[in-house]
């Protein structure tokens, strides 16, 4: 079982959710619509790189 996320990660997740991006913290997955680029969301890139959270595209 992975370790709990720190306060810095929760801050980044809060900013992503404010932009309308779905985040599943239990599965450590960020769901981004297929037509959008991951690099447009700095928070998603940081969460992926620093906290090993996966990014998954969804078809809307």
Residue pairs with C-beta under 8 A, 6 or more apart in sequence:
2 28
5 13
5 25
5 51
9 47
9 50
9 51
9 53
12 43
12 46
12 47
13 23
13 25
13 43
13 47
15 43
16 23
16 30
16 41
16 43
16 44
16 47
17 23
19 41
21 30
21 31
21 32
21 41
21 44
22 30
22 31
22 58
23 29
23 30
23 31
23 53
24 30
24 31
28 51
28 52
28 53
28 54
29 53
29 54
29 55
29 56
30 44
30 47
30 48
30 53
30 54
30 55
30 56
31 56
31 57
31 58
32 38
32 41
32 44
32 55
32 56
32 57
32 58
33 57
33 58
33 60
34 57
34 58
34 59
34 60
35 60
38 44
38 45
38 48
38 55
39 45
44 55
47 53
48 54
48 55
